[in-house]
Amino acid sequence: MDFLRPTTWEEALAAKADRPDAVPIQGGTDVMVEINFGVRRPPALLDLTGVAELRDWSMTGGMCRLGAGVPYAVVVDRLGDVLPGLAQAARTVGSPQIRNRGSVGGNLGAASPAGDSHPPLLSAGAVVEVESRDRGVRMIPATEFYLGVKRSALEQDELIRAVHVPPATGPQYFSKVGTRNAMVIAVCSFAIALHPGERRVGTGLGSAAPTPRRALEAEELLAAELDWESPLDPALARRFGELCARAAAPIDDVRGAAAYRVHAIGVLARRTLAWAWTDHLGKRAA
Ligand SMILES: Cc1cc2nc3c(=O)[nH]c(=O)nc-3n(C[C@H](O)[C@H](O)[C@H](O)COP(=O)(O)OP(=O)(O)OC[C@H]3O[C@@H](n4cnc5c(N)ncnc54)[C@H](O)[C@@H]3O)c2cc1C
């Protein structure tokens, strides 16, 4: 197995263009597991840890630009105020060791329907920055990034450079059901982001369909019927939960039954909306 070790972004793009069969590796918390278990034996690994810029984040053009290699630990420690939904999700990933190495870019690269970054990225309206040497930069909205189980819009010669996430303008929550409290892949998960300026609520479902996805009908319901000045109508919250559950299309697997996942998504959606609404009204009263 060849081991390619670029030290600049340009070198990384050139290496990927010349060797499209090279598998990028950042934290290695997915790649090394697959290699160790014989799931794949790539002809080459493209080690991105020498490209320092991938571990940087910045506020750029009103967006938080998170380099693809920023580990979860940094999201938790530094970005809790700016990206609360993503930071909550990051807190639930693996263990401290996994959060020190694992990255949001790696979660996107793996594109697992159970990846914890995806629901908050969807609910916040994130955009994934990808690039190839020969075709340049593409900005892919998170809603268009996930194509199938562990399949994304990323082409063979492309690398993920960053993800751009709008800073929170309202309360955000992430909630995950697992078979224990830590070191657990989601049975299902849900993220909500209130966008009070736009009178809009964003959603993200995890581990509840072949890809992470939004509950569009549920979002439309709230856009049409939510009164942003008043306490939450319990009947509206119930209908929101039902529409979120209806957006799920899960499978039965070792972690949970499809029917349970549908039910749990409805509960998570209703609960997170109630939590976010309490924060929203509390902020207005303060
Ligand atoms: C013990 C354990 C617990 C875990 N718990 C969780 C959990 O709770 N929640 C969760 O979501 N995940 C969990 N994971 C999975 C894993 O940690 C995450 O998916 C993590 O985000 C992967 O990031 P990484 O940097 O380690 O990616 P890597 O393993 O380096 O790469 C992952 C994938 O992304 C690709 N890739 C990496 N960087 C790029 C790039 N810049 N451009 C293009 N492709 C790229 C790789 O080729 C590979 O396909 C766990 C893993 C382990 C081993």
The ligand as a Tripos MOL2 file, in Angstrom:
@<TRIPOS>MOLECULE
LIG
   53    58     1     0     0
SMALL
NO_CHARGES

@<TRIPOS>ATOM
      1 C1        -14.8400    3.7670   18.7420 C.3       1 LIG1
      2 C2        -15.5060    4.6400   17.7050 C.ar      1 LIG1
      3 C3        -16.6300    5.3740   18.0690 C.ar      1 LIG1
      4 C4        -17.2700    6.1790   17.1290 C.ar      1 LIG1
      5 N1        -18.3660    6.8960   17.5120 N.ar      1 LIG1
      6 C5        -19.0030    7.6720   16.6160 C.ar      1 LIG1
      7 C6        -20.1570    8.4270   17.0070 C.ar      1 LIG1
      8 O1        -20.6010    8.4010   18.1520 O.2       1 LIG1
      9 N2        -20.7430    9.1960   16.0450 N.ar      1 LIG1
     10 C7        -20.2790    9.2710   14.7730 C.ar      1 LIG1
     11 O2        -20.8520    9.9980   13.9540 O.2       1 LIG1
     12 N3        -19.1810    8.5730   14.3830 N.ar      1 LIG1
     13 C8        -18.5440    7.7820   15.2700 C.ar      1 LIG1
     14 N4        -17.4410    7.0600   14.8740 N.ar      1 LIG1
     15 C9        -17.0020    7.1280   13.4850 C.3       1 LIG1
     16 C10       -15.9070    8.1920   13.2130 C.3       1 LIG1
     17 O3        -15.2340    8.5590   14.3910 O.3       1 LIG1
     18 C11       -16.5140    9.4590   12.5780 C.3       1 LIG1
     19 O4        -17.1720    9.1500   11.3780 O.3       1 LIG1
     20 C12       -15.4650   10.5490   12.3100 C.3       1 LIG1
     21 O5        -16.1320   11.7440   12.0070 O.3       1 LIG1
     22 C13       -14.5000   10.2010   11.1960 C.3       1 LIG1
     23 O6        -13.5620   11.2630   11.1070 O.3       1 LIG1
     24 P1        -12.0120   10.9550   10.7770 P.3       1 LIG1
     25 O7        -11.3400   12.2750   10.6480 O.co2     1 LIG1
     26 O8        -11.4560    9.9920   11.7340 O.co2     1 LIG1
     27 O9        -12.2010   10.2760    9.3320 O.3       1 LIG1
     28 P2        -11.2910    9.2130    8.5700 P.3       1 LIG1
     29 O10       -11.4270    7.8780    9.1830 O.co2     1 LIG1
     30 O11        -9.9250    9.7340    8.3660 O.co2     1 LIG1
     31 O12       -12.0650    9.2400    7.1810 O.3       1 LIG1
     32 C14       -13.4390    8.8900    7.1110 C.3       1 LIG1
     33 C15       -13.8920    8.9110    5.6420 C.3       1 LIG1
     34 O13       -13.8270   10.2130    5.1220 O.3       1 LIG1
     35 C16       -12.8990   10.2860    4.0290 C.3       1 LIG1
     36 N5        -12.2080   11.5690    4.1860 N.ar      1 LIG1
     37 C17       -11.5540   12.0360    5.2850 C.ar      1 LIG1
     38 N6        -11.1350   13.3010    5.0610 N.ar      1 LIG1
     39 C18       -11.5210   13.6260    3.7990 C.ar      1 LIG1
     40 C19       -11.3850   14.7920    2.9960 C.ar      1 LIG1
     41 N7        -10.7770   15.9230    3.4240 N.pl3     1 LIG1
     42 N8        -11.9030   14.7680    1.7350 N.ar      1 LIG1
     43 C20       -12.5440   13.6510    1.2800 C.ar      1 LIG1
     44 N9        -12.7160   12.5280    1.9890 N.ar      1 LIG1
     45 C21       -12.2090   12.5150    3.2450 C.ar      1 LIG1
     46 C22       -12.0140    9.0510    4.1700 C.3       1 LIG1
     47 O14       -11.4720    8.6360    2.9540 O.3       1 LIG1
     48 C23       -13.0130    8.0460    4.7300 C.3       1 LIG1
     49 O15       -13.8140    7.5330    3.7020 O.3       1 LIG1
     50 C24       -16.7740    6.2560   15.7940 C.ar      1 LIG1
     51 C25       -15.6270    5.5160   15.4430 C.ar      1 LIG1
     52 C26       -14.9940    4.7210   16.3890 C.ar      1 LIG1
     53 C27       -13.7770    3.9530   15.9950 C.3       1 LIG1
@<TRIPOS>BOND
     1     1     2 1
     2     2     3 ar
     3     2    52 ar
     4     3     4 ar
     5     4     5 ar
     6     4    50 ar
     7     5     6 ar
     8     6     7 ar
     9     6    13 1
    10     7     8 2
    11     7     9 ar
    12     9    10 ar
    13    10    11 2
    14    10    12 ar
    15    12    13 ar
    16    13    14 ar
    17    14    15 1
    18    14    50 ar
    19    15    16 1
    20    16    17 1
    21    16    18 1
    22    18    19 1
    23    18    20 1
    24    20    21 1
    25    20    22 1
    26    22    23 1
    27    23    24 1
    28    24    25 2
    29    24    26 1
    30    24    27 1
    31    27    28 1
    32    28    29 2
    33    28    30 1
    34    28    31 1
    35    31    32 1
    36    32    33 1
    37    33    34 1
    38    33    48 1
    39    34    35 1
    40    35    36 1
    41    35    46 1
    42    36    37 ar
    43    36    45 ar
    44    37    38 ar
    45    38    39 ar
    46    39    40 ar
    47    39    45 ar
    48    40    41 1
    49    40    42 ar
    50    42    43 ar
    51    43    44 ar
    52    44    45 ar
    53    46    47 1
    54    46    48 1
    55    48    49 1
    56    50    51 ar
    57    51    52 ar
    58    52    53 1
@<TRIPOS>SUBSTRUCTURE
     1 LIG1         1 GROUP 0 **** ****
